[in-house]
Amino acid sequence: MLTAGIDAGSLSTKVVILNQDKIMAYEVLSTGIDIGAAAKRAMDNVLEKAGISLQDVESIGSTGVGKKKVPYKSVQGTEVVCDTKGALYFYPKSNGAIDIGGENCRAIKFDAEGNIVDFALNDKCASGTGIFLDAMAKALRVKPEEMGKLSLQSTEDIEVTSMCSVFAESEVVSMIHRKVPKNNILRGIHKSIASRVVGLANRILLEGNVVIIGGIAKNIGLVTTLNELMNSELIVPEKPEVVGALGAALLARERKE
């Protein structure tokens, strides 16, 4: 059975084609201002990669903040449900997941059968999310993909104390003017985000085999800081950015069956 999963996020759109239990192809691209158009573009690309047509896909699942704007008839699933299914696909022995998205962050606790035990979401503030990191990257004039490695070269702990992303950006600009090394500032930014994420994890007593998912999981600096604060080793999947989309494809398969 061929199924597709779409994770329509605020920053990026991800699509996965699943053939039974095997990932045939996936696509990740920037969402931009039109979620529907991004979903269609991503779907067209992934179908071409898989060498199939839309008619070959028996069921489509969707998740993410833009799931209602996906231009296909789809089975809609919450991010919590799809994250859980995707995490268990990659790591059947996992019991929790941390997903840092573009606009929000969530910690999820589940059992071996995929039953959700508890979960916690961040508040409406963008601090601790992908958008926050993007804003900090622009303020520091570094590429987002370079932030992690640069932060590991820090020589001093710097605190970014502002909870609001707007004030935090102002705080970072002030540090730049004071000639504080960028490596140290980045370490402080990652520690600020990590502390908020750990707060969510502690709220639901999340521990054990925890998977970190989303594109942020590729940021080695943030993952390292999270490991330090949680006193554990988070599991980073090979394709962390498509875990939610994969979960949507699995959900579509379950409903079809």
Backbone torsions as a table, in degrees:
resi	resn	phi	psi	omega
1	MET	NA	130.3	177.1
2	LEU	-98.0	124.2	175.3
3	THR	-131.0	159.1	179.4
4	ALA	-126.3	148.5	176.0
5	GLY	-127.3	134.7	179.7
6	ILE	-120.7	125.7	173.5
7	ASP	-110.8	100.3	-176.8
8	ALA	-90.9	90.6	-178.7
9	GLY	-92.0	169.6	-178.3
10	SER	-73.1	-29.9	179.8
11	LEU	-101.9	-38.8	-178.7
12	SER	-139.2	153.2	178.0
13	THR	-115.8	130.7	-176.9
14	LYS	-122.1	138.7	177.2
15	VAL	-132.6	135.6	178.7
16	VAL	-125.4	137.1	171.7
17	ILE	-105.5	125.2	-177.1
18	LEU	-115.5	127.1	175.4
19	ASN	-110.1	101.9	-171.3
20	GLN	56.7	-112.5	-179.6
21	ASP	-105.2	11.3	-175.9
22	LYS	-113.1	133.2	175.8
23	ILE	-77.2	116.2	179.6
24	MET	-80.2	-43.2	-177.0
25	ALA	-164.1	159.6	175.6
26	TYR	-148.3	160.1	-179.6
27	GLU	-142.3	139.9	176.3
28	VAL	-132.5	125.4	177.2
29	LEU	-146.4	165.4	-178.9
30	SER	-68.0	136.0	-178.4
31	THR	-70.6	-41.9	-177.6
32	GLY	70.7	-151.2	-175.0
33	ILE	-95.0	-11.5	-177.1
34	ASP	-121.9	101.0	-176.6
35	ILE	-63.7	-43.0	-179.6
36	GLY	-60.7	-44.5	179.9
37	ALA	-65.7	-38.2	178.9
38	ALA	-65.3	-40.4	179.2
39	ALA	-64.3	-41.1	179.8
40	LYS	-67.0	-42.2	-179.6
41	ARG	-63.6	-43.3	179.6
42	ALA	-65.5	-40.2	179.1
43	MET	-64.7	-44.7	179.1
44	ASP	-58.7	-43.2	-178.6
45	ASN	-64.9	-43.9	-175.4
46	VAL	-72.6	-32.7	176.2
47	LEU	-64.4	-39.9	177.6
48	GLU	-64.5	-41.3	178.8
49	LYS	-62.7	-39.1	-177.9
50	ALA	-80.2	-14.4	-179.6
51	GLY	72.0	34.2	-179.6
52	ILE	-131.9	173.4	176.5
53	SER	-112.2	167.4	-179.4
54	LEU	-61.1	-31.8	-180.0
55	GLN	-65.7	-20.8	178.9
56	ASP	-77.1	-19.3	-177.6
57	VAL	-83.1	121.1	-173.9
58	GLU	-82.9	-27.1	-179.4
59	SER	-156.4	146.7	-179.6
60	ILE	-124.5	135.3	174.6
61	GLY	-113.4	149.7	179.2
62	SER	-136.6	148.9	178.2
63	THR	-151.4	-179.1	-179.1
64	GLY	95.7	169.8	-176.6
65	VAL	-63.4	-24.2	-178.3
66	GLY	-104.9	20.5	-174.5
67	LYS	-61.4	-29.6	-179.3
68	LYS	-76.0	-11.6	-179.6
69	LYS	-102.1	3.3	178.0
70	VAL	-67.4	127.9	-174.2
71	PRO	-81.5	37.9	178.1
72	TYR	-138.7	150.5	172.5
73	LYS	-68.7	119.7	-172.9
74	SER	-143.4	158.3	171.9
75	VAL	-85.0	117.1	-176.6
76	GLN	-90.5	134.9	178.4
77	GLY	-131.5	147.4	177.8
78	THR	-68.5	158.8	178.3
79	GLU	-61.9	-36.1	-179.6
80	VAL	-62.5	-46.3	-179.8
81	VAL	-65.1	-47.7	-176.5
82	CYS	-69.3	-36.6	175.8
83	ASP	-61.2	-41.6	-179.3
84	THR	-63.1	-48.0	-179.7
85	LYS	-62.6	-43.1	-179.9
86	GLY	-66.0	-41.0	-180.0
87	ALA	-63.7	-42.4	-180.0
88	LEU	-69.7	-27.7	176.2
89	TYR	-62.5	-47.5	-178.1
90	PHE	-75.8	-38.4	-176.7
91	TYR	-136.8	89.1	-177.2
92	PRO	-59.0	-21.3	-179.4
93	LYS	-93.1	3.8	179.3
94	SER	-74.0	155.7	179.2
95	ASN	-130.4	9.8	179.2
96	GLY	-168.7	164.6	179.7
97	ALA	-145.9	147.3	172.7
98	ILE	-121.8	122.9	-178.2
99	ASP	-121.6	113.9	177.1
100	ILE	-103.3	103.8	-177.7
101	GLY	-95.3	-171.0	-178.5
102	GLY	-66.6	-42.2	-175.8
103	GLU	-115.5	-12.1	-178.4
104	ASN	-148.3	171.6	-178.9
105	CYS	-139.1	142.7	-179.4
106	ARG	-141.6	148.3	172.5
107	ALA	-119.2	133.1	-174.0
108	ILE	-128.5	135.6	176.8
109	LYS	-116.9	127.6	-178.2
110	PHE	-142.3	167.9	179.2
111	ASP	-102.5	-178.0	-174.5
112	ALA	-65.3	-23.4	179.7
113	GLU	-88.1	-1.0	179.5
114	GLY	89.3	8.0	176.2
115	ASN	-75.8	129.5	-178.8
116	ILE	-79.5	118.7	-178.2
117	VAL	-83.4	-43.8	-178.8
118	ASP	-166.4	160.5	173.8
119	PHE	-155.2	160.9	179.9
120	ALA	-140.7	140.3	179.3
121	LEU	-116.7	152.4	175.4
122	ASN	-74.0	169.6	178.0
123	ASP	-78.1	-172.4	-173.8
124	LYS	-73.2	-14.5	179.9
125	CYS	-66.3	141.8	-177.9
126	ALA	-77.3	-9.9	-179.3
127	SER	-59.3	129.6	-178.6
128	GLY	94.2	17.2	-178.1
129	THR	-128.4	179.3	179.5
130	GLY	-63.7	-38.0	178.7
131	ILE	-62.3	-39.8	177.8
132	PHE	-61.0	-46.0	179.6
133	LEU	-63.3	-39.9	178.6
134	ASP	-61.5	-42.1	179.2
135	ALA	-63.1	-40.5	179.4
136	MET	-67.6	-37.2	178.9
137	ALA	-62.8	-42.3	179.1
138	LYS	-65.6	-40.9	179.7
139	ALA	-63.1	-36.4	-178.2
140	LEU	-90.3	-7.6	-178.8
141	ARG	58.2	48.0	174.2
142	VAL	-127.1	156.4	177.5
143	LYS	-76.4	139.2	-179.5
144	PRO	-53.2	-37.4	-178.0
145	GLU	-72.2	-11.7	179.5
146	GLU	-95.3	-11.7	-172.1
147	MET	-60.8	-43.0	-175.8
148	GLY	-60.7	-53.6	-177.8
149	LYS	-64.0	-38.5	179.8
150	LEU	-64.8	-37.9	-178.0
151	SER	-67.2	-27.3	179.6
152	LEU	-70.8	-12.4	179.0
153	GLN	-95.0	12.1	-177.8
154	SER	-67.4	151.5	-179.1
155	THR	-117.6	-4.3	-177.3
156	GLU	-154.2	142.2	177.5
157	ASP	-78.3	121.8	177.3
158	ILE	-116.7	133.9	179.8
159	GLU	-98.1	129.8	170.2
160	VAL	-103.7	105.0	-166.9
161	THR	-91.3	-20.8	-174.6
162	SER	-69.0	132.8	177.8
163	MET	-79.2	-33.7	-178.3
164	CYS	-81.9	135.7	-177.8
165	SER	-63.9	-33.4	179.9
166	VAL	-66.0	-46.2	179.6
167	PHE	-70.0	-34.2	178.4
168	ALA	-63.8	-40.0	178.2
169	GLU	-63.2	-40.7	177.1
170	SER	-63.1	-38.6	179.0
171	GLU	-64.2	-41.3	179.7
172	VAL	-66.8	-41.9	178.3
173	VAL	-60.7	-39.7	177.9
174	SER	-62.5	-39.8	177.9
175	MET	-64.3	-40.0	178.6
176	ILE	-60.4	-42.9	179.3
177	HIS	-64.7	-28.2	179.2
178	ARG	-86.7	6.7	177.5
179	LYS	66.7	27.9	174.9
180	VAL	-70.0	130.0	-178.3
181	PRO	-56.0	140.1	-178.1
182	LYS	-60.9	-35.8	179.9
183	ASN	-58.5	-42.2	-179.4
184	ASN	-69.2	-38.5	178.7
185	ILE	-63.7	-43.4	-180.0
186	LEU	-62.6	-39.1	176.4
187	ARG	-60.9	-41.6	179.1
188	GLY	-65.5	-39.0	178.5
189	ILE	-63.9	-46.2	179.5
190	HIS	-64.0	-37.8	179.6
191	LYS	-67.7	-36.3	178.2
192	SER	-63.5	-46.0	178.9
193	ILE	-65.1	-46.6	-177.4
194	ALA	-59.8	-38.4	-178.9
195	SER	-64.0	-36.3	177.6
196	ARG	-69.6	-39.4	179.1
197	VAL	-65.7	-43.2	179.4
198	VAL	-63.1	-34.6	176.6
199	GLY	-60.5	-40.9	176.7
200	LEU	-64.8	-44.7	-179.3
201	ALA	-62.1	-42.0	-179.9
202	ASN	-66.9	-31.0	-178.7
203	ARG	-61.4	-31.8	-179.5
204	ILE	-110.1	13.8	178.6
205	LEU	56.0	46.4	-177.7
206	LEU	-83.2	123.3	177.0
207	GLU	-157.7	172.6	-179.9
208	GLY	100.3	-137.1	-177.7
209	ASN	-89.2	89.5	-174.2
210	VAL	-105.5	128.9	179.6
211	VAL	-96.3	132.6	174.1
212	ILE	-101.9	128.5	-173.4
213	ILE	-128.3	168.5	-175.0
214	GLY	96.8	163.4	-179.2
215	GLY	-59.7	-27.1	179.9
216	ILE	-62.5	-23.8	-179.5
217	ALA	-63.2	-15.5	177.7
218	LYS	-81.7	-7.9	179.1
219	ASN	-83.3	98.5	-174.4
220	ILE	-64.2	-28.9	178.7
221	GLY	-66.9	-44.4	179.6
222	LEU	-68.5	-42.6	179.9
223	VAL	-62.9	-41.6	178.4
224	THR	-61.0	-43.8	179.8
225	THR	-65.7	-40.3	177.5
226	LEU	-63.0	-41.7	178.1
227	ASN	-59.6	-40.7	-179.6
228	GLU	-65.1	-46.0	-175.9
229	LEU	-73.7	-31.2	179.6
230	MET	-89.3	-8.1	-179.4
231	ASN	54.5	43.5	179.2
232	SER	-155.5	177.4	-179.4
233	GLU	-113.7	107.8	178.5
234	LEU	-69.0	146.9	179.2
235	ILE	-90.2	123.2	179.2
236	VAL	-106.9	112.7	179.3
237	PRO	-65.8	162.6	178.6
238	GLU	-64.2	-35.3	179.3
239	LYS	-125.7	69.8	-173.6
240	PRO	-62.7	-26.9	-175.6
241	GLU	-74.6	-16.1	-176.2
242	VAL	-109.3	9.0	-177.3
243	VAL	-60.8	-42.8	179.4
244	GLY	-64.5	-43.1	178.3
245	ALA	-64.7	-38.8	177.0
246	LEU	-62.4	-43.2	177.9
247	GLY	-60.2	-37.1	177.8
248	ALA	-66.0	-38.5	177.5
249	ALA	-66.0	-38.7	177.8
250	LEU	-66.4	-39.5	177.1
251	LEU	-62.6	-41.9	178.9
252	ALA	-62.6	-39.8	179.2
253	ARG	-65.3	-43.8	179.7
254	GLU	-60.3	-44.7	-178.9
255	ARG	-66.5	-37.5	-179.6
256	LYS	-66.9	-41.4	-180.0
257	GLU	-67.2	NA	NA
